[in-house]
């Protein structure tokens, strides 16, 4: 999976949001507020990191178990996919 180029990450009022642009505006209206974990996952996906790499970053940044980090990663990716912010690798 990779971030859909029709979604961009922006800081608005000190918060990170995913904003649809281009064709994504036709299917998703609004913005998605990202918490710190979702932002880390988003930026990791942009960098081309695999799940294990991202989970490693989460473990380094947060005091959580690997199981909890992996669960948070998968939940973030699932939600991003639901709104169309992720695409299959091409």
Secondary structure, DSSP 8 states (H G I E B T S, - for coil): -EE-TTEEEEEETTEEEEEE-TTHHHH--SEEEE-HHHHHHHHHHHTT--HHHHHHHHHHHSS--HHHHHHHHHHHHHHHHHTT-EE---
